[in-house]
Amino acid sequence: MIASVSLDVILNVFRAVGEETRLRIMALLRRGELTVSELTQILGQSQPRVSRHLKILADAGLVERHREGSWIFYRFINARIGRAGRAVAAVDAAIADLGDEDDRILDRDRERFDQIREARAALAASYFRANAEDWDRIRGLHIPESEIEATMRELLGDEPIGVFVDLGTGTGRMLSAFADLYREGIGYDLSREMLAVARARLDRDGIAHAQVRLGDALALPAPTGSADVVCLHHVLHYLAEPGAAVAEAARILRPGGRLVVSDFAPHDLEFLRDDHAHRRLGFSEEEAKGWAETADLSPVSSISLAPSPGARPGLTVKLWLFRAVGTLRRLEPRTSAMS
């Protein structure tokens, strides 16, 4: 439920957006989170000036900032959890109507935003291509996969699984590890090289009831309400919009279906960003709860797996289990960049 707000809050919100650059920033952040550096590229303005605009928007409760190592991300705040409540919802609705194709400034902003997204995707894709055959070894730099998989099994329990969907399936390890739990398995990945590795694994392990497909975790070629369990295993830290991937996973879950997420707790190991294309340096409990609320998911369990002796220092794996309860609001499928 969106909270009501005071007159002062409403005035602060509308003063904050009553300036062209800040309105452009809001329109951009509504499309996805960005760093200050990325905003300066899109807007063609200096970093101090953009930072000043962002501070005004943050003070008004319109955007939130999230620091990860040396990077700071900004995002449009969720009206349902932000302090400005209905005022933010009103701004969101107004910005949604800024789709006039004749507005050259907004059109240019959108084009530059898309270019930045494409550059991000190209960086991640080149990394995946370079490491496709050795992907399991790279994951093994952190915490033993066997320990993560055993804990995921405990979370999933004995409840029957009809359709199991693995997003960002990579080498297909999750499809193989949990093959005895589901009736039908589907793995999606954007990398054809990774899909080739996954198919080889399924063939090697004799798993005939699973398949892999080319698909974007943010815009899945899957029907709404078609999955019993969705898995996001060490995927979200590569994404600029992890919450959007959670929302898309929620879309394809049937009522009562479950989402299991494994990723890292917040850390400051910058080499993972520089050497391994990690977009995000872990996630907090608060952020995970925000995903759940936005996607109409109910949190079920949260488990921390501290690093084992000999593992990289400071890396704790987090496991979250969410459930889609009852007849829930379902978002329309997003349009994939591949289409």
ZALOVEX-330357 format. One record per atom (N, C-alpha, C): y negated, x, z negated; residue in one letter. Coordinates in steps of 0.001 Angstrom, whole numbers, plus 500000, padded with zeros to 6 digits. Each point is the difference from the previous one (the first is absolute). Example, Ala and Ser with C-alpha at 12.3 -4.5 7.8 and 13.67 -1.06 7.14 Angstrom:
505690513190492200A 498810499110500000A 498800500900500000A 498950499650500720S 498810500820499940S 498910499230499270S 
This chain:
501192500841500000M 498808499159500000M 498754500879500000M 499005499639500804I 498770500773500090I 499054499568498893I 499484500968499239A 499150499687498858A 498600499583500438A 499392499093499197S 498602499643500232S 499128501140499490S 498741500051500450V 499125501118499658V 498629499492499588V 499233500902499367S 498664499641499534S 498973500159501116S 498803499469499755L 498914500104500968L 499644501456500263L 499958500829498949D 499654501414500171D 501006500724500896D 501279499696499812V 501032500637500821V 499836499603501458V 499738498709500235I 499809499519501373I 498810500696500651I 498890500115499262L 498815500661500543L 500287501460500337L 500710500702499107N 500328501405500248N 500872500162501240N 500950499092500166V 500894500066501155V 499223499831501294V 499136498987500049F 499310499731501256F 498866500982500268F 499424500582498950R 499048501096500221R 500727501209500601R 501200500254499496A 500754501172500465A 500348499899501479A 500347498816500468V 500406499871501406V 498825499680500917V 498818499844499419G 498837499648500815G 499340501197500654G 500795500877500586E 499505501198500679E 501009500344501088E 499516500398501162E 500879500123501164E 501156500972499805E 499702501213499511T 501066500993499856T 501055499537499012T 499559499411498885R 500974499547499004R 500840498844500537R 499395499154500805L 500774498919500610L 501024500573500983L 499609501032500732R 500952500664500908R 501147500632499209R 499659500620498873I 501037500602499157I 500979498937499519I 499465498862499566M 500868498924499525M 500914499500501116M 499444499869501204A 500811499539501132A 501124500995500298A 499715501294499861L 501016501024500241L 501070499994498913L 499566499932498731L 500962500042498902L 500856498746499952L 499497498930500573R 500818498789500093R 501199500234500920R 499877500942500918R 501091500321500931R 500984501007499402R 499574500717498969G 500892500982499390G 499215501039499230G 500653500681499077E 499309500977499175E 499648501245500807E 498897500650499579L 499498501182500692L 499470500996498983L 499994501274500358T 499354501014499186T 498523500074500377T 499217500666499154V 498578500183500306V 499848500749501316V 500813501029500197S 499928500784501232S 500251499132501227S 500984499121499916E 500301499120501137E 498860499021500257E 499391499501498930L 498861499093500167L 498814500711500639L 499769501256499638T 498884500729500620T 500254500193501495T 501254500225500386Q 500331500136501424Q 499731498705500755Q 500368498889499406I 499839498707500669I 498531499603500084I 499290500151498886L 498618499522499918L 498999500966500616L 500387501285500143G 499069500986500530G 498871500312499044G 500278499929498690Q 498985500264498979Q 500477501120499085Q 499079500559499224S 500335501114499127S 500874499533498840S 500748500938499441Q 500869499658498874Q 499215499535498778Q 498870500658499630P 499235499501498850P 499516498564500193P 499571499680501215R 499507498648500251R 501125498974499893R 501148500322500597V 501141499080499924V 500461499852498553V 500031501098499259S 500411499942498594S 499064499124499187S 498713500071500301R 499023499162499292R 500259498516500274R 500274499661501252H 500312498606500337H 501279499542499293H 500990500864499954L 501259499647499354L 499819499769498509L 499133500785499369K 499746499811498571K 499384498630499738K 499071499590500842I 499377498683499840I 501048498897500134I 500867500129500984L 501046498995500206L 500996499993498840L 500329501179499485A 500937500080498877A 499384499412498738A 498724500290499757D 499320499465498820D 499924498477500031D 499959499436501205A 499938498540500144A 501383499356499934A 501039500810499891G 501349499458499908G 500602499602501327G 499485500577501095L 500481499642501337L 501067500950500533L 499934501255499586V 501010500966500431V 500509500752498780V 501177500565500135E 500539500847498939E 500344501361500570E 499943501002499161R 500287501362500424R 501245500492499296R 500710500878500687H 501249500529499469H 500071501475500356H 499974500859498968R 500035501443500237R 501436500496500004R 500311500812501006E 501291500671500081E 499747501450500375E 500127500878499001G 499696501398500252G 498555500151500419G 499754500638501127S 498632500227500469S 499489498874500889S 500820498993500266W 499595498875500849W 499640498787499151W 499020499224500498I 499650498728499358I 500114498902501047I 500798498990499697F 500186498865500897F 499170498823499504F 499455499240500950Y 499284498766499669Y 500691498838500690Y 500015498870499315R 500612498816500578R 499227498751499576R 500085498970500802F 499428498686499687F 500772499458498802F 499299499592498964I 500683499562498788I 500645498632500209I 501116499776499338N 500697498713500058N 499197498971499212N 499558498927500661A 499167498990499341A 500703499361498817A 501342499981500024R 500729499338498926R 500062500835498734R 499765501314500112I 500070500831498805I 498672500700499701I 499049499948500908G 498707500645499783G 499110499191499073G 499070500683499344R 499136499316499040R 499006499060500667R 499719500219501287A 499018499161500688A 500622498742500608A 501314499881499918G 500705498781500337G 499567499272501249G 499467498791499806R 499678499131501129R 498880500553500869R 499129500803499424A 498936500598500808A 500601500956501028A 501013500757499583V 500685500898500931V 500735499192501062V 500612498900499587A 500702499142500956A 499037499449501044A 498774499664499564A 498999499485500942A 499582501081500995A 499817501225499506V 499660501114500885V 501138500254500983V 501219499963499493D 501172500202500853D 500039498970501128D 499743498743499659A 500013498938501010A 498898500205501032A 498825500441499536A 498885500222500922A 500301501156500955A 500582501073499459I 500322501157500838I 501089499647501010I 500895499106499607A 501055499571500919A 499422499335501240A 498784499462499883D 499351499340501136D 499183500969500852D 500012501299499630L 499233500990500757L 500802500514501190L 500664499122500699G 500846500424501100G 499348499872501354G 498679499882500021D 499291499821501266D 500144501250500863D 500656499858501133E 500246501160500860E 498723500542500639E 498916499231499918D 498747500459500591D 499243500961499082D 500460500151498742D 499337500891499058D 500480501422500258D 499188500793500671R 500431501327500426R 500199500952498824R 499212499825498943I 500149500888498839I 501362499793499349I 500359498742499744L 501286499715499376L 501156500361500922L 499815499768501292D 501039500379500964D 500255501500499965D 498911500781499938R 500138501457499955R 500681500436498697R 499621499356498894D 500648500313498723D 501499499742500073D 500362498872500580R 501422499666500108R 500739501009500874R 499369500417501080E 500630500987500882E 500233501320499265E 499002500439499236R 500139501257499266R 501034499871498884R 500036498830499367F 501018499750498976F 501394500129500618F 500184499388501157D 501297500067500679D 500349501430500398D 498990500784500396Q 500251501394500357Q 500483500801498792Q 499404499729498838I 500418500693498782I 501428499613499639I 500301498721500125R 501365499547499737R 501000500675500938R 499628500095501273E 500891500628500976E 500208501477499673E 498931500655499536A 500120501416499637A 500921500172498799A 499880499095499025R 500894500048498838R 501453499837500442R 500223499004500841A 501363499713500455A 500573501167500792A 499159500635500821A 500463501131500805A 500390501178499113A 499225500225498934L 500310501089499078L 501350499771499329L 500204498775499500A 501265499689499339A 501165500067500982A 499782499483501213A 501078499979500994A 500420501414500396A 499013500904500133S 500334501373500379S 500796500682498898S 499656499679498763Y 500741500553498864Y 501437499492500002Y 500161498686500189F 501341499434500022F 500836500603501127F 499381500170501184R 500739500570501126R 500478501418499685R 499113500767499367A 500326501392499701A 501104500122498958A 500152498949499165N 500932500103498883N 501135498982500044N 500174499329501132A 500979498915500068A 501386500430499526A 500494501152500494E 501358500404499666E 500126500481498561E 498880500344499389D 500050500589498663D 499347499104498962D 499882498713500299W 499220499109499143W 500591499860498609W 501326499889499898D 500617499853498686D 499754501236499134D 499981501183500620R 499730501211499228R 498584499992499455R 499036499507500799I 498610499938499548I 499867499045498822I 500668498839500098R 499976499078498865R 500608500654498761R 500991500863500222G 500666500645498888G 499149501013499267G 498812500318500527L 499101500911499289L 499504499379498703L 500143498694499852H 499361499317498886H 500987499693498867H 500762498969500114I 500952499629498961I 501289499608500712I 501157500263499422P 501251499716500707P 500089498553500478P 500319499832501275E 500130498655500556E 501097499213499300E 501049500676499571S 501114499303499355S 499547499287498734S 499071500618499262E 499498499382498772E 499145498776500321E 499182500117501036I 499174498863500411I 500887498847500459I 500990500308500823E 500878498959500541E 500797499316498898E 500467500770499015A 500762499406498898A 499130499030499206A 498740500377499784T 499097499120499260T 499655498762500812T 499838500162501307M 499746498846500858M 501176499027499959M 501207500524499956R 501181499143499887R 499963499200498703R 499608500657498921E 499899499299498721E 498969498880500079E 498876500274500654L 498960498981500135L 500492498808500816L 500709500262501076L 500467498921500874L 501143499211499381L 500802500638499151G 501062499299499294G 501072499442500920G 500638498904499541D 501129499411500727D 499606498817500870D 498718499673500048E 499566498847500791E 500313500231501478E 500671499046500653P 500382500190501408P 498782500239500896P 500168500864500984I 498935500303500961I 500498499642501392I 499342499033500618G 500344499650501370G 499410501000500966G 498660499960500134V 499296500896500927V 499205501035499204V 500294501263500239F 499329501128499349F 499142500698501052F 498706500111499735V 499073500616500957V 499411501265499386V 500125501099500709D 499472501292499549D 498818500381500879D 498807500034499419L 498783500302500756L 499713501495499951L 499680500583501162G 499840501444500077G 501341500661499729G 501025499547500704T 501381500371499668T 500289501484500178T 499204500704500816G 500207501440500145G 501383500319500528G 500779500743499214T 501348500391500420T 501027498904499777T 499584498847499477G 500936498916499725G 500774500172498711G 499527500896499144R 500724500295498760R 500183498767499131R 498957499158499865M 500112498823499146M 500991498988500573M 499999499847501313L 500960499094500636L 501427500450499711L 500213501294500011S 501326500545499729S 500352499909498516S 499051500343499148A 500262500046498559A 500341498636499423A 499405498933500560F 500199498654499447F 500817499098500925F 500734500606500922A 500740499218500998A 501018499056499376A 500526500353498828D 500997499146499350D 499379498801499291D 498655499948499923L 499330498928499261L 499542498853500883L 499840500239501297Y 499407498969500854Y 500937499565501124Y 499704498792500528R 500771499470501128R 499473500529501326R 498673500113500098E 499357500487501223E 498835500905499626E 499916501159500620G 498914500935499723G 499169500278501239G 498684500086499807I 499087500315501098I 499012501050499504I 499883501084500734G 499025501032499666G 498932500093501071G 498740500054499582Y 498881500121500939Y 499325501351499822Y 499599500597501114D 499240501241499954D 499170500107501275D 498854500680499900L 499120500184501158L 500370501220500841L 500855500851499455S 500361501234500700S 501341499837500714S 499978500143501307R 501254499921500757R 500939501150499640R 499427501161499688E 500826501138499601E 500749499694498698E 499296499375499044M 500644499653498736M 501064498934500216M 499729499054500890L 500988498958500283L 501272500600500598L 499834501029500831A 501173500665500574A 500845500639498904A 499327500619499026V 500715500607498879V 500698498919499177V 499298498869499754A 500576498909499210A 501224499404500689A 499904499805501302R 501143499441500735R 501217500931499903R 499735501300500094A 501093500966499884A 500638499924498616A 499184499808498967R 500538499885498639R 500886498760499868R 499508498860500494L 500776498763499892L 501324500128500744L 499956500631501172D 501237500229500748D 500950500894499213D 499452501068499440R 500814500965499248R 500661499348498792R 499233499103499323D 500511499368498784D 500793498728500282D 500142499638501273G 500786498830500359G 499399498691499531G 498677499905500009I 499311498792499531I 499629499154501210I 500803498977500257A 499798499166501184A 499125498786499721A 499758499690498722H 499218498801499664H 498527500324499743H 499548501160500466A 498588500378499885A 499505500494501348A 498719499800500244Q 499384500468501240Q 498597500499499691Q 499448500800500893V 498628500476499836V 499192499592501218V 498707499745499766R 499120499523501059R 498647500690499896R 499340500101501133L 498630500491500016L 499106498908499428L 499235500318498972G 499155498983499389G 498995500601499049G 498843499373499921D 498886500420499158D 500093499280498665D 499999500740498895A 500089499401498666A 498833499073499703A 498897500137500749L 498841499131499792L 500018498784500910L 500916499954500943A 500076498871500940A 501426499906500519A 500871499497499166L 501426500010500306L 500386498950501035L 500899500352500905P 500532499015500944P 501124499203499353P 499708499424498829A 501008499267499228A 499425498658499576A 500816498949499991P 499506498673499619P 499611499924498527P 499052499151499703T 499614499727498620T 501191499421499237T 500200500481498768G 501061499464499154G 501402500314500466G 500199501137500660S 501311500302500593S 500822501010499212S 499435500621498962A 500694501079499288A 500283499621498552A 501134500485499499D 500341499817498588D 499467501146499151D 500061501208500537V 499471501185499317V 499278500862501027V 498813500480499623V 499266500965500816V 499844501272499178V 500209501135500637C 499908501300499337C 498870500818500614C 499146500559499151L 498961500952500409L 500229501279499201L 500747500915500582H 500400501207499289H 499222501207500511H 499099500526499160H 499180501164500351H 499296499806501337H 499409498835500154V 499285499649501226V 498509499838499746V 499643499365498889L 498613499583499789L 499027501165499942L 500441501170499534H 499046501109499880H 499585500573501355H 500646499575501078Y 499584500415501345Y 498998499036500624Y 499752498874499360L 499222498933500623L 498571499947499488L 499078499699500898A 498610499789499597A 499839498671499280A 500884499036500287E 499927498673499386E 501343499634499367E 500355500625498890P 501294499687499378P 500118498543499584P 498888499412499529G 500040498595499608G 500324499083501159G 499556500379501202A 500297499191501184A 501490500040500321A 500642501142499770A 501446500095500226A 500758499138498995A 499522499978498754V 500629499144498992V 499837498531500378V 498810499630500468A 499770498612500414A 500890499614501176A 500189500922500936E 500857499711501149E 501460499886499562E 500410500837499051A 501350499875499445A 500176498646499325A 498964499566499259A 500062498698499332A 500105498865501011A 499324500159501133R 500036498948501026R 501416499730500478R 500786501051500185I 501335499793500560I 501043499667498935I 499617500027498713L 500938499636498941L 500171498488499930L 501224499560499785R 500227498586499723R 499529499713498574R 499716498730499649P 499693499673498605P 501147500450499093P 499669500754498973G 501018500565499123G 500484501370500431G 499574500446501193G 500392501322500477G 499338501097499189G 500483501226500177R 499516501108499176R 499498501167500849R 498990500659499471L 499456501217500605L 500192501140499019L 500662501074500442V 500164501183499166V 499199501138500623V 499159500619499185V 499102501066500452V 500289501262499200V 500142501111500682S 500059501289499314S 498924500901500588S 499230500618499117D 498952500924500434D 499619500867498819D 498922500746500129F 499610500918498941F 498943499388499089F 500055500388498732A 498903499717499085A 498817500890500397A 498778499665499554P 498835500813500375P 500192501478499641P 499608500877500909H 500125501439499782H 498872500704500745H 499902501309499827D 498908500753500627D 500514501145500875D 501188499826500570L 500578501052500839L 499471499884501423L 498871500633500242E 499319499895501292E 500842500558501151E 500934500919499707F 500782500579501094F 500844498937500708F 500334498920499285L 500767498932500643L 499166499304501067L 498708499926499760R 499103499419501004R 499815500971501166R 499788501255499670D 499694500990501035D 501231500388500820D 501145500167499326D 501195500514500669D 500981498917500438D 499934498830499356H 501008498972500262H 499415498642500366H 498720499963500358A 499354498783500524A 499994498831499027A 500046500281498688H 499893498906499036H 498564499488499998H 499819498753500332R 498667499390499997R 499550499701498568R 500934499608499151R 499679499607498629R 500761500888499019R 499340500386498937L 500625500833498977L 500480499125498849L 500951499129500293G 500608499157498979G 499241498715499737G 500614499154499161F 499454498670499721F 500141499670498515F 499001499316499467S 499996499610498594S 500648498633499815S 500305499666498742E 500527498671499680E 499006498918500394E 498708500274499758E 498977499007500321E 499970499708501497E 500154501051500810E 499990499785501442E 501220499197500438E 501156500298499411A 501213499253500337A 499857498529499622A 499388499736498854K 499777498613499593K 499034499305500954K 499023500761500494G 499068499433500972G 500697499612501296G 500929500861500457W 500791499645501188W 500717498678499777W 500647499904498833A 500812498816499716A 499154498735500008A 498854500054499327E 499164498806499923E 499487499606501376E 499541500973500761T 499472499705501333T 501074499418500913T 501232500481499865A 501090499578500885A 500814498839499443A 499559499411498878D 500734498888499383D 501415500400499603D 500101501153499361L 501274500481499489L 499940500071498486L 501126499785499365S 500082500086498547S 500647501323499599S 499318500841499200P 500620501247499546P 501207499712499111P 501094500721500238V 501217499818499215V 500265501217499129V 499975501188500595S 500316501226499266S 499156501160500504S 499779500958499104S 499315501243500353S 500680501132499247S 500454501005500720I 500745501104499397I 499395501321500450I 499899500947499071S 499516501345500311S 501154500989499921S 500117500842501022L 501013501049500028L 499292501348500002L 500002500656498855A 499319501285499871A 500710501051500839A 499259501036500429P 500621501039500828P 501113500724499265P 501044500322500737S 501125500739499436S 499662501487499934S 500709500761499177P 499780501454499978P 500170500590501392P 499032500805500409G 500050500611501317G 499277499216501065G 499614498738499686A 499259499201500977A 498546500441500008A 499255499565501014R 498580500329500057R 499312499489498745R 499134500791499374P 499359499572498759P 499059498827500227P 499975499111499011G 499018498923500017G 500354498796500833G 501170499994500657L 500360498864500844L 500966499078499269L 499491498836499622T 500826498957499395T 500187498882501012T 501235499580500191V 500285498895500919V 499888498684499245V 499331499032500621K 499885498655499443K 500845499045500827K 500687499104499325L 500739498925500653L 499442498672499515L 499685499126500952W 499519498657499667W 500889498969500676W 500296498930499281L 500714498868500581L 499114498770499887L 499779499333501123F 499197498782500060F 500867498871500548F 499612498756499654R 500735498844500507R 499034498969500565R 500380499419501136A 499251498887500579A 500529498723499361A 499156499327499245V 500454498858499210V 499575498700500651V 500955499089500213G 499690498648500473G 499479499982501416G 499305498915500327T 499395499831501317T 498616500597499948T 499817501136500633L 498774500769499864L 499169499965501262L 498715500268499833R 499121500148501153R 500472501191500810R 500167499828501294R 500462501083500854R 498916500376500991R 499665501278500054L 499019500481500959L 500592499981501398L 499158499783500991E 500459500066501382E 500319501450500359E 500990500215500850P 500313501374500410P 498785500671500617P 499802501276499673R 498926500768500607R 500416500445501388R 499021500340500803T 500276500494501350T 500247501494499943T 501131500426500519S 500358501411499969S 499167500784500994S 499719501247499628A 499288500899500910A 500842500319501222A 501318499729499923M 500889500312501116M 499940498934501073M 499542498782499648S 500035498899500959S 498800500009500912S 
